[in-house]
């Protein structure tokens, strides 16, 4: 129980660091946290709608990550929160992409989720469902055939939505013999799924499917620098970009996150303002012009002149 409690704490720590806004690598970041359940392993995380038969009717996002000794936290020296967790042993990008690409809209998920009520989670294993590799072809086997895992831990939890069919789906696979007994890992996954569901509902507004407003990994990195309290000139020096280029990116962040000031942007990034709904109101042109007058947008020379 002590080990399970420690593992749960470690995974919860990464979940709490997930963005409160939609990013293209959100599920990769979530998978990086879930990959701390066991070492070595690969975690797959997806946000999708399932019909009564278990077919994927709307696939919003899929992410994958391998377990790694690297801590999956944002820092000034990384381009992505999961950069250090992409490779682990023989796991390569191509393997992770293969796992991602086998979650296909319009196809059966590959395992039975069952009936879930609001806020309830479901955890099982491939062996418990009779879907282990070597027992005939299946979508689940195809997804993990490159690894030949001893078992695959499966988890699902509902994400609040009008349709009632939106779910967060998790698969954790490992070829390690120690993964044959997954009771501890299953307990950790069951403890963390409700929190993951809440983070999904905070970051992804089901009414907004426009990926143009999602942050890229580079935009996410800029956002975390701002959350850390860095000024535009500091970020520009760190990223080797001009102050004006970075300031343009900051204005774009304000528009995408529907934030009228830096405080709102930080609160939105941390998930403190609830789901992002661009239909409520958009940042006005006055906000952009006001942002352009902020002292941290000035070049060092202009800032010195203004003080003089």
PyMOL commands that set and color helices and strands:
alter all, ss='L'
color gray80, all
select helices_A, chain A and resi 2-16+26-37+83-85+93-101+139-144+177-179+183-203+211-213+217-227+232-239+243-256+262-269+285-292+295-297+300-307
alter helices_A, ss='H'
color red, helices_A
select strands_A, chain A and resi 42-50+56-66+121-125+151-158+166-174
alter strands_A, ss='S'
color yellow, strands_A
deselect
rebuild
show_as cartoon
